[in-house]
Amino acid sequence: MIRRSAARAAALAVSCLALAGCGGGGSTPDASDPSSAGGGTVQGVALTDQGTALTLGDPATVSWQPDQHLVGVMKVAVDRLEKVPASRFSDWRLDAATQKSTPYFVRAAVENVGTTDLSGVRVPLYLLDGRNTLLQPSTFRASFPACPSTPLPPRFTSGAKASVCLVYFVPDHGTLTAVSFRPTEDFDAITWTGPVTEPKPTR
């Protein structure tokens, strides 16, 4: 998706590649690795049980492997789900497939409760749509202040906190069913559900 402004020509990688009920692509832990387990303890932190169903605002403590050398432990609370009008992307030239999608903003609060530096790591949350398909968040190549959909900030070390907003495009005018943490195929997902609201007015 290309921004119309020539001065800020940029692209948005619309990550509508369906994960088909699987985990988050290539950089996921081995299912036998204790860092991917729900429940139990990692880095001295007690984890939320696999399969836990949460409502908006409820925190979960999760662990996953952003890459084969790094284990992250994070407290996550999905706070708000917003169905976004297409007009929010009026400054972007949408391809045909994206024009047929439904945009959503997912807002969450996160905290690094482990011992590793998670600077620049992407928050491992997926949107579960009405077809039981997991979707990755989209990424921007230019600033999108309404919902940046960016990785975690620099110096996101133990104790660091952040509020994040992720953008998802559900294909074929689909709907959001839940937000899911599922780092591997064998992981019984931790999910958040709640009312889908209108986005807050932009200033």
C-alpha positions as a Markdown table, in Angstrom:
| # | Residue | x | y | z |
|---|---|---|---|---|
| 1 | Met | 0.0 | 0.0 | 0.0 |
| 2 | Ile | 1.7 | 3.2 | -1.2 |
| 3 | Arg | 1.3 | 6.6 | 0.3 |
| 4 | Arg | 0.2 | 9.2 | -2.2 |
| 5 | Ser | 2.5 | 12.0 | -1.0 |
| 6 | Ala | 5.5 | 12.1 | -3.2 |
| 7 | Ala | 7.5 | 13.7 | -0.5 |
| 8 | Arg | 6.9 | 10.8 | 1.8 |
| 9 | Ala | 6.6 | 8.0 | -0.7 |
| 10 | Ala | 6.3 | 4.8 | 1.4 |
| 11 | Ala | 4.8 | 1.4 | 1.5 |
| 12 | Leu | 2.8 | -0.6 | 4.0 |
| 13 | Ala | 3.5 | -4.3 | 4.1 |
| 14 | Val | 0.0 | -5.6 | 4.6 |
| 15 | Ser | 0.5 | -8.8 | 6.4 |
| 16 | Cys | -2.6 | -10.6 | 5.4 |
| 17 | Leu | -0.8 | -13.8 | 4.8 |
| 18 | Ala | -3.0 | -16.3 | 6.6 |
| 19 | Leu | -1.3 | -18.3 | 9.2 |
| 20 | Ala | -4.1 | -20.9 | 8.9 |
| 21 | Gly | -4.3 | -21.5 | 12.6 |
| 22 | Cys | -0.6 | -21.8 | 12.9 |
| 23 | Gly | 2.0 | -19.9 | 14.9 |
| 24 | Gly | 3.9 | -16.8 | 13.8 |
| 25 | Gly | 5.9 | -17.9 | 10.9 |
| 26 | Gly | 9.6 | -18.8 | 10.8 |
| 27 | Ser | 10.9 | -17.3 | 14.0 |
| 28 | Thr | 9.1 | -19.4 | 16.5 |
| 29 | Pro | 10.4 | -21.7 | 19.2 |
| 30 | Asp | 10.5 | -25.5 | 19.1 |
| 31 | Ala | 7.4 | -26.8 | 20.7 |
| 32 | Ser | 9.6 | -28.9 | 23.1 |
| 33 | Asp | 11.4 | -25.7 | 24.3 |
| 34 | Pro | 10.2 | -24.8 | 27.8 |
| 35 | Ser | 10.2 | -21.1 | 26.8 |
| 36 | Ser | 7.2 | -21.8 | 24.6 |
| 37 | Ala | 5.2 | -23.5 | 27.3 |
| 38 | Gly | 2.1 | -21.9 | 28.9 |
| 39 | Gly | 2.1 | -22.2 | 32.6 |
| 40 | Gly | 5.3 | -23.1 | 34.5 |
| 41 | Thr | 8.2 | -20.7 | 35.0 |
| 42 | Val | 10.6 | -19.1 | 32.7 |
| 43 | Gln | 13.4 | -16.8 | 33.9 |
| 44 | Gly | 11.9 | -17.0 | 37.4 |
| 45 | Val | 8.5 | -15.7 | 36.2 |
| 46 | Ala | 5.3 | -17.7 | 36.4 |
| 47 | Leu | 3.5 | -17.9 | 33.1 |
| 48 | Thr | -0.2 | -17.8 | 32.2 |
| 49 | Asp | -1.6 | -21.2 | 31.4 |
| 50 | Gln | -2.1 | -22.2 | 27.8 |
| 51 | Gly | -5.7 | -21.9 | 26.5 |
| 52 | Thr | -6.6 | -19.1 | 28.9 |
| 53 | Ala | -9.4 | -17.0 | 27.6 |
| 54 | Leu | -9.2 | -13.4 | 28.7 |
| 55 | Thr | -11.3 | -10.3 | 28.3 |
| 56 | Leu | -10.0 | -6.8 | 27.4 |
| 57 | Gly | -7.8 | -5.4 | 30.1 |
| 58 | Asp | -6.8 | -8.8 | 31.6 |
| 59 | Pro | -3.0 | -9.3 | 31.7 |
| 60 | Ala | -1.2 | -12.5 | 30.6 |
| 61 | Thr | 2.4 | -13.3 | 31.3 |
| 62 | Val | 3.8 | -15.1 | 28.2 |
| 63 | Ser | 7.1 | -16.4 | 26.9 |
| 64 | Trp | 8.3 | -17.0 | 23.4 |
| 65 | Gln | 11.4 | -17.0 | 21.2 |
| 66 | Pro | 11.7 | -14.1 | 18.8 |
| 67 | Asp | 14.7 | -15.8 | 17.3 |
| 68 | Gln | 16.7 | -18.9 | 18.2 |
| 69 | His | 19.1 | -17.0 | 20.4 |
| 70 | Leu | 16.5 | -14.9 | 22.4 |
| 71 | Val | 13.8 | -15.8 | 24.9 |
| 72 | Gly | 11.3 | -13.1 | 25.8 |
| 73 | Val | 9.1 | -13.0 | 28.8 |
| 74 | Met | 6.4 | -10.3 | 28.7 |
| 75 | Lys | 3.2 | -9.2 | 30.5 |
| 76 | Val | 0.6 | -8.3 | 27.9 |
| 77 | Ala | -2.9 | -6.8 | 28.3 |
| 78 | Val | -5.0 | -6.2 | 25.2 |
| 79 | Asp | -7.0 | -3.1 | 26.1 |
| 80 | Arg | -9.0 | -2.0 | 23.1 |
| 81 | Leu | -10.2 | -3.3 | 19.7 |
| 82 | Glu | -11.2 | -0.8 | 17.1 |
| 83 | Lys | -12.9 | -1.3 | 13.7 |
| 84 | Val | -11.4 | 1.4 | 11.5 |
| 85 | Pro | -13.1 | 3.2 | 8.6 |
| 86 | Ala | -11.3 | 3.1 | 5.3 |
| 87 | Ser | -11.0 | 6.9 | 5.4 |
| 88 | Arg | -8.2 | 6.5 | 7.9 |
| 89 | Phe | -6.0 | 5.3 | 5.0 |
| 90 | Ser | -7.1 | 8.0 | 2.5 |
| 91 | Asp | -3.5 | 9.2 | 2.2 |
| 92 | Trp | -2.5 | 5.7 | 1.0 |
| 93 | Arg | -3.0 | 4.1 | -2.4 |
| 94 | Leu | -4.6 | 0.7 | -1.6 |
| 95 | Asp | -4.2 | -2.3 | -3.8 |
| 96 | Ala | -7.3 | -4.2 | -4.9 |
| 97 | Ala | -7.0 | -6.9 | -2.2 |
| 98 | Thr | -6.6 | -4.4 | 0.6 |
| 99 | Gln | -9.5 | -2.4 | -0.6 |
| 100 | Lys | -11.7 | -5.4 | 0.1 |
| 101 | Ser | -10.4 | -5.9 | 3.7 |
| 102 | Thr | -11.6 | -4.6 | 7.0 |
| 103 | Pro | -9.0 | -2.6 | 9.0 |
| 104 | Tyr | -8.7 | -3.0 | 12.7 |
| 105 | Phe | -6.5 | -1.3 | 15.4 |
| 106 | Val | -5.5 | -3.4 | 18.4 |
| 107 | Arg | -4.2 | -1.5 | 21.4 |
| 108 | Ala | -2.2 | -3.2 | 24.2 |
| 109 | Ala | -0.1 | -2.5 | 27.2 |
| 110 | Val | 3.2 | -4.5 | 27.5 |
| 111 | Glu | 5.9 | -4.9 | 30.0 |
| 112 | Asn | 9.2 | -6.7 | 29.9 |
| 113 | Val | 9.2 | -9.0 | 33.0 |
| 114 | Gly | 12.1 | -11.2 | 31.9 |
| 115 | Thr | 15.8 | -10.7 | 31.9 |
| 116 | Thr | 16.5 | -10.2 | 28.2 |
| 117 | Asp | 16.6 | -7.0 | 26.1 |
| 118 | Leu | 13.5 | -7.0 | 23.8 |
| 119 | Ser | 14.4 | -3.8 | 21.9 |
| 120 | Gly | 13.2 | -3.9 | 18.4 |
| 121 | Val | 11.2 | -7.1 | 18.9 |
| 122 | Arg | 7.7 | -7.2 | 17.5 |
| 123 | Val | 4.8 | -7.9 | 19.9 |
| 124 | Pro | 3.7 | -11.5 | 19.1 |
| 125 | Leu | 0.0 | -10.9 | 18.8 |
| 126 | Tyr | -2.2 | -12.1 | 16.0 |
| 127 | Leu | -5.8 | -11.4 | 15.0 |
| 128 | Leu | -8.1 | -14.3 | 14.7 |
| 129 | Asp | -10.8 | -13.7 | 12.1 |
| 130 | Gly | -14.3 | -15.2 | 11.6 |
| 131 | Arg | -12.7 | -17.9 | 9.3 |
| 132 | Asn | -10.5 | -19.1 | 12.2 |
| 133 | Thr | -7.4 | -17.7 | 10.5 |
| 134 | Leu | -4.6 | -16.0 | 12.3 |
| 135 | Leu | -3.3 | -12.8 | 10.7 |
| 136 | Gln | -0.1 | -10.9 | 11.3 |
| 137 | Pro | 0.0 | -7.2 | 12.0 |
| 138 | Ser | 0.9 | -4.9 | 9.1 |
| 139 | Thr | 4.0 | -2.8 | 9.1 |
| 140 | Phe | 4.6 | 0.7 | 7.8 |
| 141 | Arg | 7.6 | 2.1 | 6.0 |
| 142 | Ala | 6.7 | 5.6 | 7.0 |
| 143 | Ser | 5.1 | 7.1 | 10.1 |
| 144 | Phe | 1.5 | 6.3 | 10.8 |
| 145 | Pro | 0.7 | 8.2 | 14.0 |
| 146 | Ala | -2.9 | 6.9 | 14.3 |
| 147 | Cys | -1.6 | 3.4 | 15.1 |
| 148 | Pro | 2.2 | 3.0 | 14.5 |
| 149 | Ser | 2.3 | -0.8 | 14.3 |
| 150 | Thr | 6.0 | -0.7 | 15.1 |
| 151 | Pro | 8.4 | -3.0 | 17.0 |
| 152 | Leu | 9.1 | -2.4 | 20.7 |
| 153 | Pro | 11.2 | 0.7 | 21.4 |
| 154 | Pro | 15.0 | 0.9 | 22.1 |
| 155 | Arg | 16.1 | 0.0 | 25.6 |
| 156 | Phe | 13.2 | -2.3 | 26.2 |
| 157 | Thr | 15.0 | -4.1 | 29.0 |
| 158 | Ser | 13.7 | -5.7 | 32.2 |
| 159 | Gly | 11.0 | -3.5 | 33.7 |
| 160 | Ala | 10.3 | -1.4 | 30.6 |
| 161 | Lys | 6.7 | -0.7 | 29.7 |
| 162 | Ala | 5.0 | 0.5 | 26.5 |
| 163 | Ser | 1.6 | 1.1 | 25.0 |
| 164 | Val | 1.4 | -0.4 | 21.5 |
| 165 | Cys | -1.1 | -0.2 | 18.7 |
| 166 | Leu | -1.1 | -2.8 | 15.9 |
| 167 | Val | -2.8 | -2.5 | 12.5 |
| 168 | Tyr | -4.5 | -5.6 | 10.9 |
| 169 | Phe | -6.3 | -5.9 | 7.6 |
| 170 | Val | -8.8 | -8.7 | 7.5 |
| 171 | Pro | -9.3 | -10.0 | 3.9 |
| 172 | Asp | -12.6 | -10.0 | 2.1 |
| 173 | His | -14.3 | -7.6 | 4.5 |
| 174 | Gly | -13.8 | -10.2 | 7.3 |
| 175 | Thr | -14.4 | -9.7 | 11.0 |
| 176 | Leu | -12.2 | -9.8 | 14.2 |
| 177 | Thr | -13.1 | -12.7 | 16.5 |
| 178 | Ala | -10.3 | -12.5 | 19.0 |
| 179 | Val | -6.6 | -11.5 | 19.5 |
| 180 | Ser | -4.3 | -14.4 | 20.0 |
| 181 | Phe | -0.9 | -15.2 | 21.5 |
| 182 | Arg | 0.2 | -18.5 | 19.8 |
| 183 | Pro | 3.9 | -18.7 | 19.2 |
| 184 | Thr | 3.9 | -22.3 | 17.9 |
| 185 | Glu | 1.4 | -24.6 | 16.2 |
| 186 | Asp | 1.4 | -26.9 | 19.3 |
| 187 | Phe | 0.6 | -24.0 | 21.7 |
| 188 | Asp | -3.0 | -23.8 | 22.9 |
| 189 | Ala | -3.6 | -20.1 | 22.3 |
| 190 | Ile | -4.1 | -17.4 | 24.9 |
| 191 | Thr | -6.9 | -15.2 | 23.6 |
| 192 | Trp | -8.5 | -11.8 | 24.4 |
| 193 | Thr | -12.1 | -11.0 | 23.4 |
| 194 | Gly | -14.3 | -8.0 | 24.0 |
| 195 | Pro | -16.4 | -5.3 | 22.4 |
| 196 | Val | -15.1 | -3.8 | 19.1 |
| 197 | Thr | -15.5 | -0.1 | 19.3 |
| 198 | Glu | -15.1 | 2.9 | 17.0 |
| 199 | Pro | -11.6 | 4.5 | 17.0 |
| 200 | Lys | -11.0 | 7.6 | 19.1 |
| 201 | Pro | -11.2 | 10.8 | 17.0 |
| 202 | Thr | -7.8 | 12.0 | 15.7 |
| 203 | Arg | -6.6 | 15.4 | 16.8 |
